[in-house]
C-alpha cells in the first residue's frame, strides 16, 4: 500500500484544506496521512507580518519538512506562498480556484469612523483608499480567532479571504464580498497549491487544474517582478481574461493599477510609477 504524507498548518481551515487535497489524492491502494506542522506565523501572533518575514511566514517550516522527506506533499493557501519557488520544490498542482475575493465580516459596507481589523498592508491600503475615514487596527490569528477578537474588541468589521470562510462553513459571517475593482486580491487567493519535491510531480499531477495554474502563475510572476524593487503594498489578480496588478501607499493616499497580458511589463510600469 502506498502512503502519502500531507503536511499542513494545524488550524481548522488548514486541515480542512488538507483534507480536500487528500480526497483528490486518494485512490485504490493509496493511504493518506495528515501531518500538522506549526509555522513561524502560527508561533508569533502578535508581531506584524513584516517583522517576522511577511510572505512565506506560513510555509517555511512546511517546506523544510518536505525537503527533509518528513512529508511527501505540502498543502498551502497559494496566497501564503512566496512569489518564487523554493530551490528543490515545485508546485505540482493547483486545485480548482474558489472565490478569490476579500470579505467584510461584521458589516455590509464601509463607513467613515468604522474600526476595521486586518494585518494585511495590501488590504489596509485599499480599504483606506475606498474610505479614508476608517480606523484600521492590527488583527492576527486564524479565521476563528479573528472573528472572536472582532467581537471581544468591539470592532465594526474585519476583512478575511472569502474562500476560507466558505470552506469552513462560515459564509454567513460575510456582509459584503469586495469586487476586484474595489479590493484587488492577493496573488493566488482562492487557490490551494500542492507542493512537492522536484521530480515528484507525478504524485499530484492528476489533481492539477490548468486554468487555475495559468492565472495564479501569472499573478505570482507579476508580484515577484514588482517585489524585487518595491516596498509598497502590491497585489495581482487574473480574472481569466486580463491580469491586473497594483502598487499603493500604505495609507491609501494613492493606488495605481495597471492591466494587461504580460506580468513583467505590468511590473515594470508599476515600478516606474512608484519610483517617480
N, C-alpha and C positions, 0 to 999 in steps of 0.2 A: 504494500500500500504506500502511495506517495503522500508525504506530509509537506504542506506549505505553511510556513510560519509567517503570519502577517503582523507587522509592527505598526503601532498606532499610539497616539496620545491616549490617556486614560479617561478623559471626560465622557459624559453621556453622549454628546454629539459625536466625538471622535470615534467611540466604539460603535455607535450606530452606523457611521460611515464605513468603518472597517468591516462590519457585518454585511453591508451592501456589496462591498468588493468580494467578500468571502462567498456570498451567494452566487456571484458571477463566475467565480473560480472553481466552485465545487463541481465535480464530475465523478463518474464511477471510478472507484479506486483512488480518489484523492481525498485526503483528510486535511482539514484546516484547523490551525491553532492560532488564536489571537493572543498577541503579546503586548500588553500595555507598557508604555515607556514614558517616563517623566522627562520633560524638556526644560530648558532654561526659562522659557516663557511661563511654564507652569510653576516652577520653583519660586520665582520672584514676581509677585503680582502687584507690587507697589510702585516700582520704578517705571518711568515712561519707556516705551519700546526703544527709543533712540539711545537710552543709557545701557541697555542690555543687548543691543545688536540689531534692532529694527527687524527688517525682513529676515527670515531664517531662524528666529528665536524659537519657533515651534517645530523645527525639523532637524536641527543639528544632531541631537542625541540619537534620533531615529536613524539618520543617515549613518552615523558611526556604528550602530548595531548592524545595519545592512552591510557595510563594508567589512565588518569583523566576522560576518557569517552567522550572527546570532538570530537573524531573521532572514527570510527569503524575499519578502515583498514589503515595502513601506507604503502605507496609505496616507496621503496628505490632502488637505484642502489646498488646491493649486494656488490659491491666493497667498498662502503662508510660505510658499517656496521662494527662494532667491530667484532672480530672473535669468540666471545661467546655471547649467548643470554642474553638479559637484563631480570632480575627477573620479572616474571609475563607476559612476552611476548614471542611469538614464531613466527617463520617464517611458516605461514600456507600454503604458496605456493610459488614456483619459476616458473615464466613464462619461456617458452622455450628460451634457451640461444641464443643470437645473436652473431655476430662477437666479440670474446674476445680480439682481437689484439690491440696493440697500433698503432697509425697512425702518420706519419710525414707529417706535413702540411707546404707548402711553398717551399719544395724541394723534389727531388726524391731519394736522397741518402745523407749519411753523408760524410762530407769532413772536413779535418783539417782546423781550423780557423773559422768555422761557429759559429755564435751566435744562440743558441737554447734555447727557453723558456720552462720551466717546473718548477712546485713547488714540484714535487714528488721526494723524495730521492731514491725510487726504480728505477724510470726512469733515474735519474741522474747517479746513479752508473753504470747501464748497458750501458747507452749511452757513458760514458767515457771509459768503458771497450772496447766498439766497436771502438771508435775513441778518443784517449786521447787528441788530439789537439782541441777538441771542447771547446767553451766557453759557459758554462751553466748559464743562467740568470733566476732568480726567476720570475715566472709569474703566477698570480692567477686570478680568476674570472670565470664566466660561459663560455660556449663554444663561444658564440658570442663575449664576451668581450676579450677573449684571442686571437681570430682571429684578432679582431680590433687592439689590442695592438701590435701584431706582425708587422702589417703594420706601425702603428704610431711610434714604436721604431726602426724600420728598422731591426728587427730580420730576420735571414735567414730562420728560421723554428720554429715551436712549435710542441710539441708532445701531442696528445689527444687520448682519447679512440675512436676507430673506430666506435663502436656501437652508440655512442652519435651523431656523425656526420651523420651516416646513418639515424638515427631516425628523425632528423630534416631537412633532405634533403640537407645536405652539404657534401655529399660524394665526390663531385667534388673538394673539398679543399685538398683531400688526395693525396699526391705524392707517398707515399710508406706505405704499411701495413707491420709492422715488424712480421716476423715469430716468434713463441715462442722460437725457438733456438737462435734468436737474442736478443729479449726483452721478458723475461718471464712476462706474465700479472699479474696484481693484482688478489688476490683471489676473485672470484665472478665476475670479469669483464665480461660484456656482458649479465649478468642475472639481471632480476628485481625480487626483493623479496617483497612479500606481507605479512606484519607483522600484527599480531592480538593479542588480549589478550588471555592468556592461557585459553582454554575451548571454544574459539570462532572459532576454526579451520574450522568448517563446513561452515562458511561464504565464505571461499575462496578455500576450498579443491578441488572443481571440476576443478579449473584452474591450479593445480599443475602438473608440468612436472617431472616425476620420474627420468629421466636420468639427467636432469639439477640439480635436488636435490642431486643425488648421487655424481656428480662431484664437485659441489660447497661446499657441506658439508665436503667433504674430504679436499678441499683446505682450508676452514675456520679452520678445526680441526688442520691441519698442522701449519698454521700461528699462531694459538693460542698456540700450544705447543712450537713453536720457540720463540714467543714474550715474554713469561714469563721469559726468561733468556738471551735475546739477544737484544742489542740496534742497531744493524746494519740493513741496508735495507734488507727486506725479501720479498719473493714472492712465490706463489704456483699456479700451474695450472695442471688440469687433462684434458688430451686430449681425454678421452673416454676409453683409454686402460691403460695409465700409469700416475701416479701422479709425477710431478717434482716440486722440491722446491729449493730455493736458499737463501743464505745469501751473502752479499757483503760489501766491503768497500765503503763508500760514494763517495770517489774519483775515484772509478773504478779500483784501483790498484790490487784488487783481487775479483773474483766472484767464488763462489763454489756452484755447483749444485749436487743434488742427485735425483735419480729416483727410484720408487718402488711402492708398493701397500699399505703399512701401514703408515698413516700420522704420528703416534707417533714415529715410527722407523726412518723415514726420519728426523724428527725434532731433535731427539737425535743425529744422525750422524752429522747434520749441527751444532748443539750446541757444540759438541765435537771439531769439526774443528775450530769454531770461538773462542773457549776458548784456543786452543793450541798456 
